[in-house]
Amino acid sequence: MRKLLLCAAALLACGVGPAQAADLRDAWLAARQQHPGMAAAAAERAAGNARRLQADRVWNPTVAAQASAGAMGSRTSAQGAAFSLPGSAPVAGVGFETSMHSGPGTRWGVDARMPLYSPERSAQERQLRLSADLSELQAASLQQQLMLQTAERYFAAVLAEQQHALLVRQQQATDRALQEARDRFTAGDTPITDVREAQAHALATAAQAEAASVDLQIARRALAQTTGWDPAAPQVLRPPAPVGGNTEALGAAAALGPVTSWLEGAAQENLQLRTQAQLVAVAAQEAAKATQGASTKVDLVGQAGGEHLSGAGRWGSASNAARQFMVGVQIQVPLYTGGQQDARAQELLRLQDKAQANLDSARLEVTQQVHATWLQLQAGVARARALEAALTAAQARLDATQLGRQVGDRTTLELLRATNDALQAESQLLAHRARMAQARLQLLALAGRLDDAALQAATDAGTPAPSAPSAPSAPSAPLSLQPSS
Protein backbone atom coordinates (compact mmCIF):
# COMPACT_ATOMS: atom_id res chain seq x y z
CA MET A 1 0.00 0.00 0.00
CA ARG A 2 2.85 2.36 0.82
CA LYS A 3 4.37 1.85 -2.63
CA LEU A 4 0.99 2.36 -4.28
CA LEU A 5 0.62 5.72 -2.52
CA LEU A 6 4.11 6.67 -3.61
CA CYS A 7 3.17 5.91 -7.24
CA ALA A 8 0.10 8.14 -6.95
CA ALA A 9 2.14 10.94 -5.36
CA ALA A 10 4.73 10.72 -8.12
CA LEU A 11 2.07 10.93 -10.82
CA LEU A 12 0.40 13.91 -9.14
CA ALA A 13 3.78 15.59 -8.83
CA CYS A 14 4.19 15.22 -12.59
CA GLY A 15 0.94 17.08 -13.17
CA VAL A 16 -1.21 14.06 -14.00
CA GLY A 17 -4.77 14.00 -12.70
CA PRO A 18 -6.38 11.17 -10.73
CA ALA A 19 -5.89 7.81 -12.39
CA GLN A 20 -7.63 4.48 -12.07
CA ALA A 21 -5.71 1.69 -10.34
CA ALA A 22 -5.00 -1.31 -12.54
CA ASP A 23 -3.24 -4.63 -12.15
CA LEU A 24 -1.59 -6.96 -14.65
CA ARG A 25 -4.84 -8.80 -15.42
CA ASP A 26 -6.51 -5.48 -16.28
CA ALA A 27 -3.66 -4.75 -18.66
CA TRP A 28 -4.08 -8.17 -20.28
CA LEU A 29 -7.83 -7.78 -20.68
CA ALA A 30 -7.25 -4.43 -22.40
CA ALA A 31 -4.56 -5.90 -24.67
CA ARG A 32 -6.78 -8.85 -25.57
CA GLN A 33 -9.53 -6.52 -26.75
CA GLN A 34 -7.51 -4.27 -29.03
CA HIS A 35 -4.03 -5.64 -29.81
CA PRO A 36 -3.47 -6.76 -33.43
CA GLY A 37 -1.86 -9.93 -32.12
CA MET A 38 -5.25 -11.18 -30.95
CA ALA A 39 -6.73 -10.43 -34.37
CA ALA A 40 -3.95 -12.53 -35.89
CA ALA A 41 -4.72 -15.35 -33.44
CA ALA A 42 -8.44 -15.20 -34.30
CA ALA A 43 -7.62 -15.30 -38.02
CA GLU A 44 -5.35 -18.31 -37.46
CA ARG A 45 -8.13 -20.11 -35.61
CA ALA A 46 -10.63 -19.30 -38.39
CA ALA A 47 -8.19 -20.72 -40.95
CA GLY A 48 -7.98 -23.91 -38.88
CA ASN A 49 -11.76 -24.23 -38.83
CA ALA A 50 -11.78 -23.86 -42.61
CA ARG A 51 -9.22 -26.69 -42.90
CA ARG A 52 -11.35 -28.89 -40.67
CA LEU A 53 -14.33 -28.19 -42.93
CA GLN A 54 -12.22 -29.18 -45.93
CA ALA A 55 -11.34 -32.45 -44.22
CA ASP A 56 -15.04 -33.20 -43.68
CA ARG A 57 -15.69 -32.78 -47.41
CA VAL A 58 -12.71 -34.60 -48.90
CA TRP A 59 -14.82 -37.67 -49.81
CA ASN A 60 -17.82 -35.75 -51.14
CA PRO A 61 -18.78 -36.34 -54.81
CA THR A 62 -17.83 -33.78 -57.43
CA VAL A 63 -19.72 -32.74 -60.54
CA ALA A 64 -18.18 -30.88 -63.49
CA ALA A 65 -19.83 -29.61 -66.66
CA GLN A 66 -18.34 -28.34 -69.89
CA ALA A 67 -19.79 -26.81 -73.06
CA SER A 68 -18.38 -25.33 -76.24
CA ALA A 69 -19.77 -23.83 -79.44
CA GLY A 70 -18.24 -22.47 -82.61
CA ALA A 71 -17.50 -23.06 -86.28
CA MET A 72 -16.53 -26.68 -86.79
CA GLY A 73 -15.65 -28.91 -89.72
CA SER A 74 -15.69 -32.65 -90.14
CA ARG A 75 -14.71 -35.25 -92.73
CA THR A 76 -14.91 -39.02 -92.36
CA SER A 77 -13.86 -41.71 -94.83
CA ALA A 78 -14.32 -45.46 -94.64
CA GLN A 79 -13.26 -48.02 -97.29
CA GLY A 80 -13.81 -51.78 -97.43
CA ALA A 81 -16.99 -51.57 -95.41
CA ALA A 82 -19.98 -53.89 -95.77
CA PHE A 83 -23.66 -53.29 -95.34
CA SER A 84 -26.90 -55.15 -95.84
CA LEU A 85 -30.52 -54.24 -96.33
CA PRO A 86 -33.54 -56.25 -95.26
CA GLY A 87 -34.31 -58.87 -97.86
CA SER A 88 -30.99 -58.46 -99.74
CA ALA A 89 -27.58 -60.05 -99.58
CA PRO A 90 -24.73 -58.21 -97.84
CA VAL A 91 -22.60 -56.02 -100.08
CA ALA A 92 -18.85 -55.92 -99.40
CA GLY A 93 -16.14 -53.47 -100.45
CA VAL A 94 -18.30 -50.41 -99.88
CA GLY A 95 -16.82 -46.98 -99.15
CA PHE A 96 -18.40 -44.11 -97.17
CA GLU A 97 -17.40 -40.46 -97.09
CA THR A 98 -18.96 -37.47 -95.36
CA SER A 99 -17.83 -33.86 -95.34
CA MET A 100 -18.88 -30.56 -93.74
CA HIS A 101 -17.08 -27.24 -94.01
CA SER A 102 -17.23 -24.62 -91.23
CA GLY A 103 -20.64 -25.47 -89.97
CA PRO A 104 -22.01 -24.41 -86.54
CA GLY A 105 -21.24 -27.03 -83.92
CA THR A 106 -21.78 -27.60 -80.18
CA ARG A 107 -20.39 -29.97 -77.57
CA TRP A 108 -21.41 -30.58 -73.99
CA GLY A 109 -20.55 -32.97 -71.21
CA VAL A 110 -21.25 -33.70 -67.55
CA ASP A 111 -18.89 -35.71 -65.34
CA ALA A 112 -19.82 -36.84 -61.80
CA ARG A 113 -17.35 -38.68 -59.56
CA MET A 114 -17.45 -40.09 -56.06
CA PRO A 115 -14.15 -41.35 -54.65
CA LEU A 116 -14.35 -44.86 -53.22
CA TYR A 117 -10.71 -45.63 -52.52
CA SER A 118 -7.69 -43.31 -52.52
CA PRO A 119 -4.72 -43.52 -50.11
CA GLU A 120 -3.67 -40.05 -51.22
CA ARG A 121 -7.08 -38.63 -50.36
CA SER A 122 -7.04 -40.39 -46.97
CA ALA A 123 -3.64 -38.87 -46.19
CA GLN A 124 -4.94 -35.48 -47.32
CA GLU A 125 -7.88 -35.75 -44.92
CA ARG A 126 -5.62 -36.60 -41.99
CA GLN A 127 -3.26 -33.80 -42.96
CA LEU A 128 -6.08 -31.25 -43.04
CA ARG A 129 -7.29 -32.27 -39.58
CA LEU A 130 -3.75 -32.10 -38.22
CA SER A 131 -3.33 -28.68 -39.82
CA ALA A 132 -6.56 -27.52 -38.18
CA ASP A 133 -5.25 -28.62 -34.77
CA LEU A 134 -1.94 -26.95 -35.60
CA SER A 135 -3.76 -23.67 -36.22
CA GLU A 136 -5.34 -23.92 -32.77
CA LEU A 137 -1.91 -24.41 -31.21
CA GLN A 138 -0.41 -21.54 -33.18
CA ALA A 139 -3.27 -19.27 -32.15
CA ALA A 140 -2.72 -20.25 -28.51
CA SER A 141 1.01 -19.56 -28.91
CA LEU A 142 0.26 -16.09 -30.26
CA GLN A 143 -1.96 -15.45 -27.25
CA GLN A 144 0.70 -16.68 -24.84
CA GLN A 145 3.35 -14.50 -26.47
CA LEU A 146 1.05 -11.49 -26.11
CA MET A 147 0.48 -12.37 -22.44
CA LEU A 148 4.22 -12.43 -21.77
CA GLN A 149 4.78 -9.25 -23.75
CA THR A 150 2.03 -7.50 -21.80
CA ALA A 151 3.53 -8.67 -18.51
CA GLU A 152 7.00 -7.54 -19.56
CA ARG A 153 5.81 -4.06 -20.51
CA TYR A 154 3.59 -3.83 -17.43
CA PHE A 155 6.44 -4.58 -15.04
CA ALA A 156 8.75 -2.27 -16.99
CA ALA A 157 6.22 0.53 -16.47
CA VAL A 158 5.90 -0.36 -12.77
CA LEU A 159 9.67 -0.26 -12.32
CA ALA A 160 9.93 3.02 -14.22
CA GLU A 161 7.23 4.59 -12.03
CA GLN A 162 8.80 3.36 -8.82
CA GLN A 163 12.30 4.36 -9.88
CA HIS A 164 11.07 7.83 -10.75
CA ALA A 165 9.21 8.12 -7.44
CA LEU A 166 12.31 7.05 -5.52
CA LEU A 167 14.49 9.53 -7.35
CA VAL A 168 11.96 12.30 -6.67
CA ARG A 169 12.15 11.43 -2.95
CA GLN A 170 15.94 11.36 -3.15
CA GLN A 171 15.98 14.71 -4.91
CA GLN A 172 13.75 16.21 -2.23
CA ALA A 173 15.98 14.82 0.52
CA THR A 174 19.07 16.11 -1.27
CA ASP A 175 17.54 19.56 -1.67
CA ARG A 176 16.72 19.66 2.03
CA ALA A 177 20.27 18.59 2.89
CA LEU A 178 21.65 21.27 0.57
CA GLN A 179 19.52 23.95 2.17
CA GLU A 180 20.50 22.76 5.64
CA ALA A 181 24.18 22.78 4.68
CA ARG A 182 23.85 26.34 3.40
CA ASP A 183 22.08 27.44 6.59
CA ARG A 184 24.75 25.84 8.78
CA PHE A 185 27.52 27.30 6.69
CA THR A 186 25.94 30.74 7.08
CA ALA A 187 25.77 30.16 10.81
CA GLY A 188 29.40 28.99 10.85
CA ASP A 189 28.64 25.43 11.99
CA THR A 190 29.90 23.60 8.87
CA PRO A 191 32.65 24.21 6.30
CA ILE A 192 31.98 25.19 2.68
CA THR A 193 32.90 21.65 1.58
CA ASP A 194 29.57 20.40 2.95
CA VAL A 195 27.77 22.89 0.75
CA ARG A 196 29.80 21.89 -2.31
CA GLU A 197 29.21 18.17 -1.71
CA ALA A 198 25.48 18.67 -1.13
CA GLN A 199 25.24 20.81 -4.26
CA ALA A 200 27.02 18.17 -6.35
CA HIS A 201 24.68 15.47 -5.04
CA ALA A 202 21.67 17.66 -5.75
CA LEU A 203 22.72 18.23 -9.38
CA ALA A 204 23.46 14.53 -9.91
CA THR A 205 20.13 13.49 -8.40
CA ALA A 206 18.24 16.04 -10.51
CA ALA A 207 19.85 14.63 -13.65
CA GLN A 208 18.95 11.09 -12.61
CA ALA A 209 15.37 12.13 -11.90
CA GLU A 210 15.13 13.75 -15.34
CA ALA A 211 16.46 10.59 -17.00
CA ALA A 212 14.01 8.51 -14.96
CA SER A 213 11.18 10.75 -16.14
CA VAL A 214 12.14 10.05 -19.76
CA ASP A 215 12.32 6.30 -19.06
CA LEU A 216 8.90 6.48 -17.43
CA GLN A 217 7.38 8.15 -20.49
CA ILE A 218 8.91 5.50 -22.76
CA ALA A 219 7.63 2.66 -20.57
CA ARG A 220 4.14 4.18 -20.38
CA ARG A 221 3.95 4.57 -24.14
CA ALA A 222 5.11 0.99 -24.72
CA LEU A 223 2.45 -0.29 -22.32
CA ALA A 224 -0.16 1.96 -23.93
CA GLN A 225 0.65 0.52 -27.36
CA THR A 226 -0.09 -2.94 -26.01
CA THR A 227 -3.16 -2.15 -23.92
CA GLY A 228 -4.66 0.82 -25.75
CA TRP A 229 -4.58 2.91 -22.56
CA ASP A 230 -4.12 6.65 -22.84
CA PRO A 231 -0.44 7.39 -22.14
CA ALA A 232 -1.36 10.95 -21.13
CA ALA A 233 -3.61 9.68 -18.30
CA PRO A 234 -2.00 6.43 -17.14
CA GLN A 235 -3.46 4.13 -14.54
CA VAL A 236 -1.73 3.68 -11.20
CA LEU A 237 -0.18 0.23 -11.57
CA ARG A 238 0.03 -2.28 -8.78
CA PRO A 239 3.54 -3.50 -7.96
CA PRO A 240 4.40 -7.21 -8.25
CA ALA A 241 3.41 -9.48 -5.41
CA PRO A 242 6.22 -10.13 -2.89
CA VAL A 243 8.06 -13.43 -3.03
CA GLY A 244 10.07 -13.21 0.18
CA GLY A 245 9.72 -12.42 3.85
CA ASN A 246 10.32 -15.05 6.56
CA THR A 247 7.70 -17.83 6.52
CA GLU A 248 6.16 -16.44 3.33
CA ALA A 249 9.43 -17.05 1.50
CA LEU A 250 9.60 -20.62 2.73
CA GLY A 251 5.98 -21.15 1.68
CA ALA A 252 6.68 -19.79 -1.79
CA ALA A 253 9.65 -22.14 -2.16
CA ALA A 254 7.56 -25.12 -1.10
CA ALA A 255 4.70 -24.13 -3.43
CA LEU A 256 7.09 -24.08 -6.38
CA GLY A 257 7.42 -27.85 -6.21
CA PRO A 258 10.14 -30.14 -7.58
CA VAL A 259 11.67 -29.42 -10.96
CA THR A 260 10.68 -32.89 -12.22
CA SER A 261 7.00 -31.95 -12.01
CA TRP A 262 7.60 -28.86 -14.11
CA LEU A 263 9.63 -30.86 -16.63
CA GLU A 264 6.85 -33.44 -16.98
CA GLY A 265 4.27 -30.70 -17.36
CA ALA A 266 6.35 -28.95 -20.01
CA ALA A 267 6.88 -32.20 -21.92
CA GLN A 268 3.11 -32.69 -22.19
CA GLU A 269 1.69 -29.16 -22.31
CA ASN A 270 4.36 -26.83 -23.67
CA LEU A 271 2.83 -25.09 -26.69
CA GLN A 272 6.11 -24.95 -28.59
CA LEU A 273 6.63 -28.70 -28.25
CA ARG A 274 3.01 -29.50 -29.11
CA THR A 275 3.23 -27.28 -32.18
CA GLN A 276 6.46 -28.88 -33.32
CA ALA A 277 5.05 -32.39 -32.76
CA GLN A 278 2.05 -31.42 -34.87
CA LEU A 279 4.39 -30.25 -37.63
CA VAL A 280 6.06 -33.68 -37.58
CA ALA A 281 2.66 -35.37 -37.99
CA VAL A 282 1.74 -33.04 -40.86
CA ALA A 283 5.06 -33.76 -42.59
CA ALA A 284 4.44 -37.50 -42.22
CA GLN A 285 1.08 -37.22 -43.99
CA GLU A 286 2.61 -35.09 -46.73
CA ALA A 287 5.20 -37.82 -47.29
CA ALA A 288 2.46 -40.48 -47.33
CA LYS A 289 0.67 -38.61 -50.14
CA ALA A 290 3.76 -38.82 -52.36
CA THR A 291 4.20 -42.62 -52.35
CA GLN A 292 3.49 -44.44 -55.59
CA GLY A 293 0.77 -46.62 -54.08
CA ALA A 294 -1.03 -43.52 -52.77
CA SER A 295 -1.87 -42.51 -56.35
CA THR A 296 -4.12 -45.54 -56.86
CA LYS A 297 -7.74 -44.38 -57.19
CA VAL A 298 -11.11 -46.07 -57.42
CA ASP A 299 -13.99 -43.75 -58.31
CA LEU A 300 -17.68 -44.21 -58.96
CA VAL A 301 -18.19 -42.34 -62.25
CA GLY A 302 -21.18 -41.06 -64.13
CA GLN A 303 -20.68 -39.34 -67.48
CA ALA A 304 -22.96 -37.94 -70.18
CA GLY A 305 -22.14 -35.93 -73.28
CA GLY A 306 -23.20 -34.97 -76.75
CA GLU A 307 -22.06 -33.37 -79.99
CA HIS A 308 -23.93 -31.75 -82.88
CA LEU A 309 -22.56 -30.42 -86.18
CA SER A 310 -24.46 -29.22 -89.24
CA GLY A 311 -23.49 -27.51 -92.49
CA ALA A 312 -22.68 -27.95 -96.19
CA GLY A 313 -20.01 -30.26 -97.43
CA ARG A 314 -18.65 -31.76 -100.62
CA TRP A 315 -21.76 -33.79 -101.16
CA GLY A 316 -24.34 -31.24 -100.05
CA SER A 317 -26.00 -30.38 -96.79
CA ALA A 318 -25.33 -32.71 -93.86
CA SER A 319 -25.50 -32.93 -90.08
CA ASN A 320 -24.00 -35.19 -87.41
CA ALA A 321 -25.27 -35.78 -83.89
CA ALA A 322 -23.91 -38.06 -81.17
CA ARG A 323 -24.86 -38.83 -77.55
CA GLN A 324 -22.94 -40.83 -74.96
CA PHE A 325 -23.45 -41.78 -71.33
CA MET A 326 -21.73 -44.10 -68.91
CA VAL A 327 -22.17 -45.16 -65.27
CA GLY A 328 -19.60 -47.40 -63.65
CA VAL A 329 -16.37 -47.71 -61.71
CA GLN A 330 -13.06 -46.24 -62.84
CA ILE A 331 -9.74 -47.57 -61.55
CA GLN A 332 -6.50 -45.66 -61.95
CA VAL A 333 -3.19 -47.35 -61.11
CA PRO A 334 0.11 -45.57 -61.82
CA LEU A 335 2.63 -47.87 -63.48
CA TYR A 336 5.56 -45.59 -64.20
CA THR A 337 6.03 -41.90 -63.41
CA GLY A 338 9.49 -41.38 -64.84
CA GLY A 339 11.14 -41.34 -61.40
CA GLN A 340 9.87 -37.90 -60.49
CA GLN A 341 7.40 -39.15 -57.89
CA ASP A 342 10.07 -41.26 -56.19
CA ALA A 343 12.35 -38.25 -55.98
CA ARG A 344 9.51 -36.18 -54.54
CA ALA A 345 8.85 -38.89 -51.93
CA GLN A 346 12.52 -38.86 -50.90
CA GLU A 347 12.42 -35.08 -50.52
CA LEU A 348 9.36 -35.22 -48.27
CA LEU A 349 10.88 -37.98 -46.14
CA ARG A 350 13.96 -35.84 -45.54
CA LEU A 351 11.73 -32.91 -44.61
CA GLN A 352 9.97 -35.20 -42.14
CA ASP A 353 13.35 -36.07 -40.62
CA LYS A 354 14.12 -32.36 -40.36
CA ALA A 355 10.83 -31.72 -38.53
CA GLN A 356 11.63 -34.54 -36.10
CA ALA A 357 15.10 -33.11 -35.48
CA ASN A 358 13.56 -29.70 -34.81
CA LEU A 359 11.23 -31.33 -32.28
CA ASP A 360 14.15 -33.02 -30.51
CA SER A 361 16.03 -29.71 -30.46
CA ALA A 362 12.99 -27.90 -29.07
CA ARG A 363 12.70 -30.49 -26.28
CA LEU A 364 16.30 -29.83 -25.24
CA GLU A 365 15.75 -26.07 -25.33
CA VAL A 366 12.52 -26.21 -23.31
CA THR A 367 14.14 -28.52 -20.75
CA GLN A 368 17.00 -26.07 -20.34
CA GLN A 369 14.62 -23.13 -19.99
CA VAL A 370 12.54 -24.93 -17.35
CA HIS A 371 15.66 -25.84 -15.35
CA ALA A 372 17.07 -22.31 -15.56
CA THR A 373 13.79 -20.59 -14.65
CA TRP A 374 13.09 -22.99 -11.78
CA LEU A 375 16.57 -22.46 -10.34
CA GLN A 376 16.17 -18.71 -10.73
CA LEU A 377 12.93 -18.82 -8.73
CA GLN A 378 14.43 -21.08 -6.08
CA ALA A 379 17.36 -18.75 -5.59
CA GLY A 380 15.09 -15.71 -5.87
CA VAL A 381 13.30 -16.50 -2.61
CA ALA A 382 16.54 -16.32 -0.63
CA ARG A 383 17.56 -13.25 -2.61
CA ALA A 384 14.26 -11.55 -1.71
CA ARG A 385 14.85 -12.22 2.01
CA ALA A 386 18.34 -10.78 1.71
CA LEU A 387 17.10 -7.65 -0.06
CA GLU A 388 14.35 -7.15 2.51
CA ALA A 389 16.91 -7.44 5.29
CA ALA A 390 19.18 -5.00 3.45
CA LEU A 391 16.31 -2.54 3.13
CA THR A 392 15.55 -2.79 6.84
CA ALA A 393 19.21 -2.26 7.68
CA ALA A 394 19.54 0.67 5.27
CA GLN A 395 16.45 2.34 6.71
CA ALA A 396 17.78 1.88 10.24
CA ARG A 397 21.12 3.32 9.19
CA LEU A 398 19.36 6.30 7.60
CA ASP A 399 17.39 6.98 10.78
CA ALA A 400 20.57 6.80 12.87
CA THR A 401 22.45 9.05 10.45
CA GLN A 402 19.67 11.62 10.49
CA LEU A 403 19.76 11.67 14.28
CA GLY A 404 23.56 11.89 14.25
CA ARG A 405 23.44 14.75 11.77
CA GLN A 406 21.08 16.67 14.04
CA VAL A 407 23.47 16.42 16.99
CA GLY A 408 26.54 17.05 14.85
CA ASP A 409 28.07 13.53 14.89
CA ARG A 410 27.46 12.91 11.19
CA THR A 411 28.29 15.00 8.14
CA THR A 412 26.00 16.03 5.31
CA LEU A 413 27.84 13.69 2.96
CA GLU A 414 27.19 10.74 5.29
CA LEU A 415 23.49 11.64 5.42
CA LEU A 416 23.28 11.84 1.63
CA ARG A 417 25.00 8.49 1.25
CA ALA A 418 22.66 6.88 3.79
CA THR A 419 19.64 8.31 1.98
CA ASN A 420 20.93 7.04 -1.34
CA ASP A 421 21.64 3.58 0.09
CA ALA A 422 18.13 3.30 1.54
CA LEU A 423 16.47 4.30 -1.70
CA GLN A 424 18.73 1.99 -3.72
CA ALA A 425 17.86 -0.92 -1.44
CA GLU A 426 14.16 -0.24 -1.96
CA SER A 427 14.68 0.02 -5.73
CA GLN A 428 16.63 -3.25 -5.85
CA LEU A 429 13.91 -5.07 -3.90
CA LEU A 430 11.19 -3.88 -6.26
CA ALA A 431 13.25 -4.78 -9.32
CA HIS A 432 13.85 -8.24 -7.89
CA ARG A 433 10.13 -8.75 -7.26
CA ALA A 434 9.39 -7.75 -10.85
CA ARG A 435 11.99 -10.22 -12.15
CA MET A 436 10.58 -12.98 -9.99
CA ALA A 437 7.02 -12.27 -11.11
CA GLN A 438 8.16 -12.36 -14.74
CA ALA A 439 10.07 -15.59 -14.10
CA ARG A 440 6.98 -17.21 -12.53
CA LEU A 441 4.92 -16.30 -15.56
CA GLN A 442 7.65 -17.63 -17.86
CA LEU A 443 7.73 -20.94 -15.96
CA LEU A 444 3.95 -21.25 -16.21
CA ALA A 445 4.15 -20.52 -19.93
CA LEU A 446 6.78 -23.23 -20.38
CA ALA A 447 4.44 -25.67 -18.63
CA GLY A 448 1.44 -24.54 -20.69
CA ARG A 449 -0.37 -23.16 -17.63
CA LEU A 450 -0.27 -19.40 -18.23
CA ASP A 451 -3.78 -17.97 -17.85
CA ASP A 452 -5.74 -15.06 -16.39
CA ALA A 453 -5.45 -16.44 -12.84
CA ALA A 454 -1.65 -16.49 -13.11
CA LEU A 455 -1.63 -12.89 -14.27
CA GLN A 456 -3.89 -11.94 -11.37
CA ALA A 457 -1.58 -13.64 -8.88
CA ALA A 458 1.45 -11.78 -10.26
CA THR A 459 0.24 -8.48 -8.79
CA ASP A 460 -2.15 -9.65 -6.07
CA ALA A 461 -0.42 -10.56 -2.84
CA GLY A 462 -3.63 -12.21 -1.59
CA THR A 463 -3.72 -14.74 -4.46
CA PRO A 464 -1.87 -18.03 -3.83
CA ALA A 465 1.20 -18.57 -5.99
CA PRO A 466 0.84 -21.30 -8.62
CA SER A 467 1.99 -24.69 -7.46
CA ALA A 468 3.82 -27.38 -9.36
CA PRO A 469 1.77 -29.02 -12.12
CA SER A 470 0.61 -32.59 -11.77
CA ALA A 471 1.69 -34.99 -14.46
CA PRO A 472 -1.04 -34.87 -17.17
CA SER A 473 -2.20 -38.03 -18.86
CA ALA A 474 -2.75 -36.38 -22.22
CA PRO A 475 -2.14 -32.96 -23.80
CA SER A 476 -4.84 -30.48 -22.95
CA ALA A 477 -6.72 -28.29 -25.38
CA PRO A 478 -5.11 -25.02 -26.52
CA LEU A 479 -5.79 -21.81 -24.66
CA SER A 480 -9.13 -20.26 -25.48
CA LEU A 481 -9.05 -17.04 -27.44
CA GLN A 482 -12.57 -15.99 -26.46
CA PRO A 483 -12.84 -13.10 -23.97
CA SER A 484 -13.87 -14.26 -20.53
CA SER A 485 -16.76 -12.67 -18.67
Secondary structure, DSSP 8 states (H G I E B T S, - for coil): -HHHHHHHHHHHHTT-----EE-HHHHHHHHHHH-HHHHHHHHHHHHHHHHHHHHHTTTS-EEEEEEEEEEEEEEEEEEEEEE--TTS--EEEEEEEEEEEEEEEEEEEEEEEEEEE-HHHHHHHHHHHHHHHHHHHHHHHHHHHHHHHHHHHHHHHHHHHHHHHHHHHHHHHHHHHHHHHHHHHHHTSS-HHHHHHHHHHHHHHHHHHHHHHHHHHHHHHHHHHHH---TTS--EE-------STHHHHHHHHHH--HHHHHHHHHHH-HHHHHHHHHHHHHHHHHHHTSGGGG-EEEEEEEEEEEEEEEEETTEEEEEEEEEEEEEEEEE-----TTHHHHHHHHHHHHHHHHHHHHHHHHHHHHHHHHHHHHHHHHHHHHHHHHHHHHHHHHHHHHHHHHHHHHTSS-HHHHHHHHHHHHHHHHHHHHHHHHHHHHHHHHHHHTT---HHHHHHHH-TTS---------SS-------S---
